[in-house]
Amino acid sequence: MDGKIAVVTGASKGIGLAITQALVAEGVTVVAGARSPGVDLPAMTDDGHVVFVAVDLSEPAGPVALVEQARRLGGVDILVNNAGAVTPRPEGFANVTDEDWERSFGLTLMAAVRTTRATLPEMIRRGGGSIVTISSVNAYLPDPLVIDYSAAKAALTNFCKSLSKEVGPAGIRVNTISPGPVETALWLGDHGMAQTVAQAIGTDPAKVAAGAAADAVTGRFTRPAEIADLAIILASDRTGNVTGSDFAIDGGLVQTL
């Protein structure tokens, strides 16, 4: 993968950071998009392997600015759509406002739609590419606690499958990765899933996290680096005839076929 150029959204922490680190280790130059660089990306930009772009991916101009930076470097070979956020809804569906729905779909679905739309001309110009989108098991395991997030992820997975059929003949592969709970701040940090649920039901965040881990047959959360390894495989030519597929990485949480 030496010499390839990738765009990664939501690249400053969690899954996005792990994927950025893994791509760099494979010799890829990464254009990393996020609102802020976080604590780890600045050191990675010093050697030129990572170019950080401060963007709000929920706004239409954000994805365009991100891909424009990649174009100045030569184009895009790999796109990783990772940006997204989840807000638990312990008070139920009736309390999820129109603004909440728009925010969820804006960052989870439309950020990927816009970034992909901006990227495709560059991939076509370079003769092909790979798009890897981080979805969620909630795309097909709907959960009322994250009702808007589940719906947005279902739309995201559907979008990627549809797109794979259109762009496959141009040498562009489109696949999704659907994690279960992951060891990131989204689940385990301040105001994350565990803390929010614990406050709502009057218990300890560690107990909530332990219960979620126990739902997997492996008894643990997925690590960001494990998702990054899968993303690297899908981005590489080793999976050159894999497209339109979804890959769950959930420790056996979803037990149906």
C-alpha positions as CSV (number, residue, x, y, z in Angstrom):
1,M,0.0,0.0,0.0
2,D,3.1,2.2,-0.1
3,G,2.4,5.5,-1.9
4,K,-1.4,5.4,-1.7
5,I,-3.4,8.3,-0.3
6,A,-6.3,7.8,2.1
7,V,-9.0,10.1,3.5
8,V,-10.2,9.2,7.0
9,T,-13.1,11.0,8.7
10,G,-13.4,11.2,12.5
11,A,-9.7,10.5,12.6
12,S,-8.6,12.1,15.8
13,K,-9.7,9.4,18.3
14,G,-11.1,5.9,18.8
15,I,-11.7,3.8,15.7
16,G,-10.7,6.6,13.3
17,L,-7.3,7.1,15.0
18,A,-6.6,3.4,15.1
19,I,-7.3,3.2,11.3
20,T,-5.1,6.2,10.6
21,Q,-2.3,4.7,12.6
22,A,-2.7,1.3,10.8
23,L,-2.7,3.0,7.3
24,V,0.4,5.0,8.1
25,A,2.1,1.7,9.2
26,E,1.3,0.3,5.7
27,G,3.0,3.3,4.0
28,V,-0.2,5.2,3.2
29,T,-0.4,9.0,3.4
30,V,-3.5,9.9,5.4
31,V,-5.6,13.1,5.1
32,A,-7.2,13.0,8.5
33,G,-10.4,14.9,9.1
34,A,-11.9,15.9,12.5
35,R,-13.1,18.9,14.4
36,S,-9.8,19.0,16.4
37,P,-6.6,16.9,16.2
38,G,-6.9,15.5,19.6
39,V,-3.8,14.4,21.5
40,D,-2.3,11.9,19.1
41,L,-2.6,13.3,15.6
42,P,-0.2,16.2,16.0
43,A,2.8,14.0,16.5
44,M,1.8,12.0,13.4
45,T,1.8,15.1,11.2
46,D,5.4,16.0,12.0
47,D,6.8,13.3,9.6
48,G,4.4,14.1,6.8
49,H,2.5,10.8,6.8
50,V,-0.6,12.5,8.1
51,V,-2.1,15.8,7.0
52,F,-4.7,17.0,9.5
53,V,-7.7,19.0,8.2
54,A,-9.9,20.7,10.8
55,V,-13.5,20.2,9.4
56,D,-17.0,19.9,10.7
57,L,-18.2,16.9,8.7
58,S,-21.8,17.6,9.6
59,E,-21.7,20.7,7.4
60,P,-21.8,20.3,3.6
61,A,-18.6,22.2,3.1
62,G,-16.6,20.0,5.5
63,P,-16.2,16.8,3.3
64,V,-15.4,18.9,0.2
65,A,-12.6,20.7,2.0
66,L,-11.2,17.4,3.2
67,V,-11.2,15.8,-0.2
68,E,-9.7,18.9,-1.8
69,Q,-6.7,18.6,0.5
70,A,-6.3,15.0,-0.7
71,R,-6.6,16.1,-4.3
72,R,-3.7,18.5,-3.8
73,L,-1.6,15.6,-2.7
74,G,-2.5,13.6,-5.8
75,G,-6.0,12.1,-5.3
76,V,-7.7,9.5,-3.2
77,D,-7.2,5.7,-3.3
78,I,-8.8,4.8,0.0
79,L,-11.7,6.4,1.8
80,V,-12.7,5.5,5.3
81,N,-16.0,6.9,6.4
82,N,-15.8,6.8,10.2
83,A,-17.3,10.0,11.5
84,G,-20.4,9.5,13.6
85,A,-21.8,9.9,17.1
86,V,-24.4,8.3,19.3
87,T,-26.6,9.7,22.1
88,P,-28.5,7.3,24.3
89,R,-32.2,8.0,24.6
90,P,-33.2,6.6,28.1
91,E,-36.3,8.7,28.2
92,G,-37.7,7.0,25.1
93,F,-38.7,7.8,21.5
94,A,-41.2,10.6,22.4
95,N,-38.3,12.7,23.7
96,V,-36.2,12.4,20.6
97,T,-36.8,15.7,18.8
98,D,-36.6,16.6,15.1
99,E,-33.3,18.3,15.8
100,D,-32.0,15.1,17.4
101,W,-33.0,13.0,14.3
102,E,-31.4,15.6,12.0
103,R,-28.2,15.6,14.0
104,S,-27.9,11.9,14.0
105,F,-28.6,11.5,10.2
106,G,-26.4,14.5,9.4
107,L,-23.3,13.1,11.0
108,T,-23.9,9.4,10.6
109,L,-25.3,9.3,7.1
110,M,-24.9,12.6,5.3
111,A,-21.3,13.1,6.2
112,A,-20.5,9.8,4.5
113,V,-22.7,10.6,1.5
114,R,-21.0,13.9,1.0
115,T,-17.5,12.7,1.5
116,T,-18.1,9.8,-0.8
117,R,-19.6,12.1,-3.5
118,A,-16.6,14.3,-3.3
119,T,-14.1,11.4,-3.4
120,L,-15.5,9.4,-6.3
121,P,-14.2,11.7,-9.1
122,E,-10.7,11.3,-7.7
123,M,-10.9,7.6,-7.4
124,I,-12.3,7.3,-11.0
125,R,-9.4,9.5,-12.2
126,R,-6.9,7.2,-10.5
127,G,-8.5,4.1,-11.9
128,G,-10.2,2.7,-8.9
129,G,-10.2,2.6,-5.1
130,S,-11.6,1.2,-1.9
131,I,-14.3,2.8,0.3
132,V,-14.6,1.3,3.8
133,T,-17.4,2.7,5.9
134,I,-17.8,2.1,9.7
135,S,-21.4,1.2,10.3
136,S,-22.7,-0.7,13.3
137,V,-24.5,-3.9,14.4
138,N,-27.3,-1.6,15.2
139,A,-28.0,-1.3,11.5
140,Y,-29.7,-4.7,11.8
141,L,-30.0,-5.0,15.6
142,P,-32.3,-2.1,16.3
143,D,-32.2,-0.7,19.9
144,P,-34.7,1.8,21.3
145,L,-32.0,3.1,23.5
146,V,-30.3,4.4,20.4
147,I,-33.3,4.6,18.1
148,D,-32.1,7.4,15.8
149,Y,-28.6,6.1,15.7
150,S,-29.9,2.6,14.7
151,A,-32.0,4.1,11.9
152,A,-29.1,6.2,10.6
153,K,-26.7,3.3,10.6
154,A,-29.3,1.1,8.7
155,A,-29.5,3.8,6.1
156,L,-25.7,4.1,5.9
157,T,-25.3,0.3,5.3
158,N,-28.1,0.4,2.7
159,F,-26.4,3.4,1.0
160,C,-23.1,1.6,0.8
161,K,-24.6,-1.6,-0.7
162,S,-26.5,0.4,-3.3
163,L,-23.4,2.4,-4.2
164,S,-21.3,-0.7,-4.6
165,K,-23.4,-1.8,-7.5
166,E,-23.0,1.4,-9.3
167,V,-19.3,2.0,-9.0
168,G,-18.0,-1.6,-9.1
169,P,-17.5,-1.5,-12.8
170,A,-15.2,1.5,-12.4
171,G,-12.9,-0.5,-10.1
172,I,-14.2,1.0,-6.9
173,R,-15.1,-1.3,-4.1
174,V,-17.5,-0.4,-1.3
175,N,-17.7,-2.3,2.0
176,T,-18.9,-1.8,5.5
177,I,-17.7,-2.8,8.9
178,S,-20.3,-3.2,11.7
179,P,-18.8,-3.2,15.2
180,G,-20.6,-4.1,18.4
181,P,-19.4,-2.2,21.5
182,V,-15.9,-1.0,21.2
183,E,-13.3,0.1,23.8
184,T,-13.6,3.8,23.0
185,A,-14.8,7.0,24.7
186,L,-18.1,6.6,22.8
187,W,-18.9,3.8,25.2
188,L,-16.5,4.2,28.1
189,G,-15.7,7.9,28.3
190,D,-17.3,10.8,30.1
191,H,-20.9,11.2,28.8
192,G,-20.5,7.9,26.9
193,M,-23.0,5.1,26.6
194,A,-22.1,3.4,29.9
195,Q,-22.1,6.6,32.0
196,T,-25.4,7.9,30.4
197,V,-27.2,4.7,30.9
198,A,-25.9,4.3,34.5
199,Q,-27.1,7.7,35.4
200,A,-30.6,7.0,34.0
201,I,-31.0,3.7,35.9
202,G,-29.1,4.6,39.0
203,T,-26.1,2.3,38.8
204,D,-22.4,2.3,38.2
205,P,-21.0,2.8,34.6
206,A,-18.6,-0.1,35.1
207,K,-21.6,-2.4,35.7
208,V,-23.3,-1.2,32.5
209,A,-20.1,-1.7,30.5
210,A,-19.6,-5.2,32.1
211,G,-23.2,-6.1,31.2
212,A,-22.7,-5.0,27.6
213,A,-19.5,-7.0,27.3
214,A,-21.2,-10.1,28.7
215,D,-23.7,-10.0,25.9
216,A,-20.9,-11.0,23.5
217,V,-19.9,-14.6,23.5
218,T,-16.3,-13.6,23.8
219,G,-17.2,-11.6,27.0
220,R,-15.4,-8.4,26.0
221,F,-15.6,-5.3,23.9
222,T,-13.8,-5.1,20.5
223,R,-10.6,-3.2,20.5
224,P,-10.1,-0.3,18.0
225,A,-7.0,-1.9,16.6
226,E,-9.0,-5.0,15.6
227,I,-11.3,-2.9,13.6
228,A,-8.3,-1.1,12.0
229,D,-6.8,-4.5,11.0
230,L,-10.1,-5.4,9.2
231,A,-10.2,-2.0,7.5
232,I,-6.7,-2.4,6.2
233,I,-7.5,-5.8,4.7
234,L,-10.6,-4.3,3.0
235,A,-8.7,-1.3,1.7
236,S,-5.9,-3.5,0.3
237,D,-5.8,-5.3,-3.0
238,R,-5.8,-8.6,-1.1
239,T,-9.6,-8.3,-1.1
240,G,-9.8,-7.1,-4.7
241,N,-13.0,-8.9,-5.5
242,V,-14.8,-8.1,-2.3
243,T,-17.5,-5.4,-2.6
244,G,-21.0,-4.7,-1.4
245,S,-20.3,-6.8,1.8
246,D,-20.7,-6.1,5.5
247,F,-18.4,-7.5,8.1
248,A,-19.6,-7.7,11.7
249,I,-16.9,-7.6,14.4
250,D,-18.9,-7.9,17.6
251,G,-17.6,-10.9,19.5
252,G,-20.6,-12.9,18.6
253,L,-23.1,-10.4,19.9
254,V,-25.5,-10.9,17.0
255,Q,-26.3,-14.6,17.0
256,T,-28.6,-14.8,14.0
257,L,-27.4,-15.6,10.5
